[in-house]
Amino acid sequence: ASFIDKVKIGTSGSKIPAGSTIKQVASGGNHSCAIASDNLVYCWGSGNRGALGDGTSNDSNVPKKVKIGTSGSEIPAGSTIKQVASGGALSCAIASNNQAYCWGSSYLGNDTSDDSNVPKKVKIGTNGSEIPSNVTIKQISVSQMNACVIGSDDMAYCWGDNAEGSVGDGTTGIATVPHKVIVGSLDSEMASGLKFKKIISGKYHSCAIASDNLLYCWGGNSRGQLGINSVQHQTTPKKVKIGIDGSEIPSGSSIKDFSVGEAFACAVTTNNLIYCWGIDYVSGQVGTKVPKKLETGTNGSEFTGNVELKGIYSGGLATCALDVNNKLVCWGQNNYWLISYDDDYSPYTPINKNPVLTSTGGSELPSTEYIKDIKMSVNGACVIATDNNAYCWGMLWQTAGWNRTMPKKIKIGTDGSEIPAGRKIYKIFESDNIFCLLDSNGDAYCLGSTDFRGTLLGDNTTNPSDVPKKIKIGTDGSDIPSDEKIEQISVGQAQTCALTSDKWVYCWGESESSGTGMSSGRYMVPKRIVNGDIDPDESLDKVVSSLNGACTLSNKG
């Protein structure tokens, strides 16, 4: 279609009833599922291996109702859905009877290795399932290769691929029904009497916070992702090291929260510090086998520590955290100098290193300023400081001559910058190779590379630029009326879209697959999207661009 589409509700074959709203969304590898306001679940995307649960293996670009009570679905007729989780081509849901049901790829927990295009009940109390018959399901986590639940007995049960021990039952055989994660026996380090509070499944390993507020992990460990000072896989829960074996989490600390990636994990402790362990993303080898603290006040780090965090931001394989004092700390891959100012310092930075971002090594960010906002891409980062100027660094746009190892001030009123002198920056929008800015007058500008996937700056050229160029409004064929202002920008990998004060969306860049809501082509200035399914009385409140497309949120939700 040569127009922008909203997720269909009540039209064009969508099975979500007209007037419904969405309560929860889960995304797998190539499909998504949502619980609507009718408390039923609907899926769309790739139907490979039955991932949509609608009784077929067909792809669908509109939501299809997951079968309940018909076509072999084992969810009882009349049931509603409380939670949905997806990973890979697998989805699972907790129904109103507090039982779990799965569909899609083979790890369904129903004592088979078969795919299913309708929900099948996860076995409880039968067929070798170790979930007792009187236990119901409270929480479910699904990954590409396995799934775990926490039952009403506060015990954890997992099933799926178990070659590296991710089921946590002391074995390495495939588990087609739930097996109890070992507590208080074999070589499990979770003591008898402990309960599970939160569980997250990674691709080949899982971690959980227990009732002692400590973190336990099990499964694949080839990159040290279990945090136990070893690279040996573990088939039962092992306590993430605290205060011993080189772990930098202090003795006596508790875990407040955690996250799990494919081969790493990070935790926030009661001292409001962050500790990470696992893969070195650049080399693919072991990074650190025990938790390492983000350095505080040493080795050049400006992170003071012992303060709460306002937010964590990631771009590519680097991460930055902003604390309540508006100070910034970064760690992760340094391949594009995202986190290190030193040209001589190896770009292959271990996870626990941090930069000095102000008044050192040629940084133009004054040491007296604080960070108000940060945006990160794969190749670079930009911040707005309390002086309302923008500063950027990294290998953002090589073709634009931008290869900067420390923050440099975005030009205003000089050196070809089209931002007039005296203006201030108040908002940044980013993608891998382009950053766009809004100034204090409501005018918009972009800078960066134009040789990646057809991205353009919206200035009626195809040229890259390392200084801001004004997005055309009311001139040079731009469809944005001359009296309108840009309120929001979303930068994708092939196109950029803007929401204006007339509550409409305009896009520019490459439109190979009608991703900009227009016919295919390369647009150097903003073009108004075609109405498509947007009603005449609707206005648009938000726009989001992705690789080759964009979505909007209307005033009707």
N, C-alpha and C positions, 0 to 999 in steps of 0.2 A: 504494500500500500504506500502511496506517496503522501501520507499525512501522519500526524502524530497520534498514537493510540493510547488511551488509558486502559488499565486492567479492566476487562469487561465485567460489568455487573448488570445482569438482567437483559443483555442484548447480545446479538451476533453469536448465539450459541452458548454463551456463558451460563453456567448452572447456578451461579450466585444470584439469588432473587433480587429483583429491582428494589432499590431503597435500602439494601443492606450496607453495613459498614464492616471494616476489617478489624479484628481484635488481636490477632497474632499472626506473624509470618515466619516461616522457616525455609531456608534455602539449602538444597543439596547440590550435587555436582552440576547438573544440567536441568534441574526442575525446581519449582518452588511450590509450597503449600501454604494455605492460610485458613485460619478459623474465622468465619464471618459472624456477624451479630446474631445469626440464627443458631450459633453454637454447633455448626457442622463444618466439615473440613473439605476444602476444594484445592485441587492441584493443577498446574499447567507447566508446559515446557516439554522436555523430552520424555516420551513414554517408554523408552528402552527399559526392558526387564520389568515392565509393569509399574513403573515408578509413580504414575499418576493415580493408581488405585481405583480407576473407573471401570475396570473390567476389560480394558483393552491394553495393547502395547503401542498405541498410536500417539504421535506427538500432538500437542494442542497449544495454540497460541491464545486460548481463552481458558478460564478456569473450568475444570470438570469436577463434578461432585464425586468424592470418594464413596464407594458403595457401602451402604449400611443396611443390613437385613435382607439383601437381595444378591443374586448372581454369585453366590458362594461366599460372600463377605460374612465373617464370623462376628462382626459387631452387631449386637442384637438390634432388631427393628425398634425404633423409637429412642435410641440412644443419642446423646449429644457428646461433644468432644471438649475436653478440658485443656489438653496440651498437645502440641504436635512438634516433632523434632525430625530433622532430615540430615543425611550425610551421604555423599555419593549418589547411588541410585536407590537408596533405602530411606523409607520414612516410617515412623512409628507414632502412635497417638495413645493418649490415655483417655478412655471414654468415661461417661458419667457413672458407670458401674465400678470405676477405679481399677479397671483391668487394662492391660496394654495390648495393642494390636499393631502389626507391622505389615508392610507390603513393599513390593519392588524386588531388589536383589536378594540373594539367597539367605542372608542372615536374619531370618524372620523370628527365630526363637520358638518355632512350632514343631521341632523335631524332624525337619526335612532340610535338604540343601537346595530346594527348588525355589525359583522365582515365583512370585504371585502378583497378579494384576488387581487383586482385591485384598482387603485386610484379613490377616489370619491372626488368631489369638495366640499371644505368647503363653506358653504352657506354664501352668501353676499347679503343683501338686500331682502332676501326672507325667508319664513318658520320660521320667528321669529328671524332670525339672526340680531344682533344689529350692524353689520358692514354696514355702508351706502353703497348703490349700486354704488356710484362713487368712493369708496375707494379701493385702491390696497394694496398688502401686501409687507412690507419692511423686516421684520425679523420674524423668527418663532423659538420657543423653545418647545421641546417635553419631557415629563417625562413619567413615567410608568402609571400614572393615569390621566394626563390632558395635554393640550397644550395651548400655548398662542402665539399671534402674535402682532406685532406693525404695524399699518396700515399707509398709506401715509398721514393720518390726524394726525399722531403722537400720536394716542390714542392706548390703549392696549385692546385686546379682548381675552377672555379665554373660554374654554369649557372642559367638562369631569366630572369626579367624583368631587362632590362638597359638600360632607358630612361635611367637616370642613371649607368650605368657600373659597376653593382655586381658585374659578372662579373670586372672587372679585366683584361680582355684588350685594352684599347685601342679598343673599339668600343662602340656603343650599341644594337646589334641584339639581339633575343631570342636566347638561346642554348639550343637544345634538347638539346645534348650538352655535356659538360664542356669548357671552354676554359681554357687555362693562364693563370694570373695572371702578368702580365708581370714578369720579373726581368731587369735588366741591359740592357734595350733600350727602344726608343721613348722615352717620357719617364718611365718608372718610376724612382722614387728608391731602389728596392731594388737594390743593386749586384750584379753578376754574382758568383756563388759563394755568395750567401746562401741559407739554407734556412729553411723555415717550422717553427716550434715549436708554435704554437697559433693557431687561427683561430676567429672568431665572426662569424656572419652576423646583421646587423640587417635591418630591413625593406627598406631601400634602400641600405644601405652595409655594408661589412665591414671588419674590422680584424684584424691578425695580429701576433704577436711573432715576429721573425726571429732567426736564430742570432747576430746582433750584439746581441741583447737590447734592440733598439729596436722601436718600434711604428710600423706602417704601416697606413694606411687608404685606402679608395677607394670610389667610388660617389656616392650622393646627398649634397649638401653645402649645401642651401639654408638650414640653420640653423647652419652652421659646425661640424657634427659630425665632420668629418675632422681638426680640430685643426691646420689648415695656414695659418691667417690669411687665409682666402678663403671665399667662399660659392659658388664655382664647382664644379660636379660634376667628378669626376675618374674617368677610365676606366682608370687604372693606379695602382699603389700610390704614395702620397705619405707621406713621413716626418712623423710628428707632431712639431711644432716643439719643440725642446729648446734653451734658451739663446739663442734669437733671436726676432725679430719679436714681442716682447712675451710670449713663453712664459715662464712662471715656473718651469718645470723647469730646474734648473741644468745648465749645460754639463757634459758628461761623465757625466751620469746614465744609468742603465739602468732598464728597466722590469721589475718583478717579476711583475705581474699586471694585468689590465684587465677591464672589463666594457663591453658595448655595449647601448644602448637604442635606441628607435625613432629618435631624432634627437639623441643625446648619447653621450658616452663618459667614463669615468673610469679613471685608472691609478694604481697604487701603484708608487713608484720605490724604488730601493735605499736612499734616505735615509729610508724608511718614512713618507713624506708622500704625501698624496692630491692629485691634480690632476684637474680636470674641465673639459669644454668642450662646447659645443653649445647646444641650444635654451634660451631663456628660456620656461619652461613656462607662465607666466601670460599673456604676450602672444602666445605662439606665434611670436615673431620671434627673430632671432639674439640669443643671449645672449653668448657669448664664442667667438671663432674660434680661439683658441689656449689651451693648458692654463693654468689659473689655480689657484694653490695655495690650499688652505684656510689662511687667515691664521693665523700663529703669533705670538702675543704682541703684535700690533699691531691698531689700529682696533677695540679692544675685545675681540678674541678671547682666550679663555683656553686655547686649544690650544697647548701648548708646542712641539710638533713634535719631530722627531728621536727619537721613541719609537715602538715598535711598537704596533699597534692590536689591541685585544682583540675588537672587533666593530663592525659597521656596521648601523644600524637605519633603516628607511625607513617613512614614513607619508605617504600621499598623494604630494605632490611635494617633500617635504622629507626630509633624511637627517641622521642623527646618528651620530657615531663615538665610541667609548669607547676611550681608550688604556690602556696597562698601569699608568698611575698613577691610573686611575679618574677621569680628567677627561673631560668631554664637550664635543664641538664639533658644531655643526649648520650645515647650509646647504641652499639650495633655495628653493622657493616660500614666501613669508612671508604668504600671504593671510589666514591665521588666527593670525598672530603666533606661529607655532611656533618661529621662530628669532630674533625681535627683540623686545627689551623696550621699545622706544621708541614711544609712541603717535604721535608726530609723524613717525616714520620710515615711509617708504612701505612698505606691505605687499608690494609687488611687488619683492621683493629679488633682485638678481642672484645667480647660483649661488655666487659666491665670498665672500659675506658670512657673518659668524658673530656669535653673540650673546655677551653677558656674562650668565651664568645665576645668579650668586651675588652677594648683597650689593650689588646695584645696582638702581636704578630701582624700588624697592619689592619686590624679591624677598625671600621669606621663607626661602629656602634658605641656611643659614649658610655663610659663606665657608670655615669650618674643616672642612666636611663634604665627603665624596667620594660619587660615584655608585656604587651597587651594582647597580642594574638600571634599565632604561628600557623603556617601552612607548610606541609612537607610533600614533596613528590619523590619519585624514584631517584632523581638526579640532583635535587637541590632543595633548598628551604628559604622561606622569606618570613620575616617577622615585622609587626608594627610595634614600635616602641612608644613610650610615654611622651616623646616629643612629636608624635603623630607623623613620623617619617617611617618609610619602609626600608629594610635592610635585607639583602639576599646573599647567599653563598652556595657553593657546590659547583659541580660541572653541569650546569643547567643547559646551556645552549652553546655547544662548541662552535656551530656554524655562525653564531652571533658574536663570537669572540669572547664568550663568557666562560671563564675557567678560574674561579675565585675560591681560595681556600679559607677566606675569612669574610665576615659580613661586610658588604659594601652598600653604601647609601644609594637608593634609587634616585636618579637625577630628576630634579624639578627645575624647569626654567633654563636649563643649560645643556650644552652638548647634544642638541637635537631632540631632547625630551619635549614632548608636546603637552606636558603638564605645566600650566602657567606658574610662574614664580609666585610664591606666597601661599599656594594651595597646600593642604595637608592630606595625608592618606588615612582613610578610616576603615577600609576593608580590603582583604586580599582573597583571590580565588585562584586555584592552582590545578595543573595537570603535570604530566611527566616533563613536558618541554615548554610550557607556556604558563606565565602568571599574569593575571589581570587585576587591576586596581580600581577602586572607586575613590574619588577625591572629595574634598569638603564642599564642592559645588554640585555634586551629583553627576559629574562627568566620569566616563569610564575609559580605561587605557589598558593595552596589553603589550607585553614584550616577551621575546623568546625566539625559539626556532620554528621555522615553517617547512622543514624538510622531513617531518615525521608524520606519516599517515595523512598528509594533506592538511594539517592544522594551519590556520591563518590567523592574523592579528586583527582582522576586521577593519583595516585602515585603507582598503582598496588597493593593496599591493600583495605580492607573494613574497616579500622580503622579510628576512629575520631582523630582529633589532634587540640590542642590549640596553636600549632606553625606551621608556613608555611611548607608544603611539596611540593616538586617540581613535576610538571606535567611531566609525562614521555614523552620524545621525542627521537625516534630512538632506544629505548631499551624496553625490557620486553613486546614485542608484540605491542607497540604503533605504529600506522600507520603514525604518523607525522614523516617525514624524518628528519634525524639527523642534516641536515644543514638548517632547517627551524626555524623561530622564530614565536612566537605567538603575534599577533597584537591586538586582541580583544577577550574578553570572555563574554559570556552571561550565567548566572546561573539560571536555572529553578528550579522547586520544585522537579523534579525527575531526571533531567539530566543537564549536563553542556556541552556547545559547545564552540569551539574556532575557530577563523578565523586566519589563518597563513599567512606567507609572500608569500606562493605559491598561495594565493587567493583561498584557499579551506577550507572547514569546517570539523572539527573532533569533535566527541562527546563521552561522557562517562557517566555512571550512569545507571539508570533503563530505559528500553525500552519496557514496557509492551504493548504499542499500536504503536510501530514503531515510537515513538516520536523522536528518535535520528536519523532517516533516515536510520535505519538498522533493521535487524530482531530482534524479541523480545529477551530480555536477560538482564543481568547485566554486564556492561563493566567496568573493573577497570582501563583501560588505554584508551587514545583517539583512536577512530576508525573513519576512513574516511567515510563520508556519500556516499551513492550510487547516481549516477548522476540523475536518475529519469527524470524529465522534463528539466533539465539544459542542454542547448546546449553545444556541445564540445568546441565552441569558446567563451563561456561565462566564466567570472571570477566572484568571489563573493566579495562584498564590505562590507557586514554587516551581522551579525547573531543575532537573538533574540530568547531566549528560554522562554517557558511558563510552564504551569503545566505538560503537557505530550507531548509537541511537540516543534518544532522550525521552524522559517522562516528565509530566507536569502534574501538579496537584491543583484541582480547581476549588472554588469556594463552596462546592457541593460535596467535598471530600472524596 
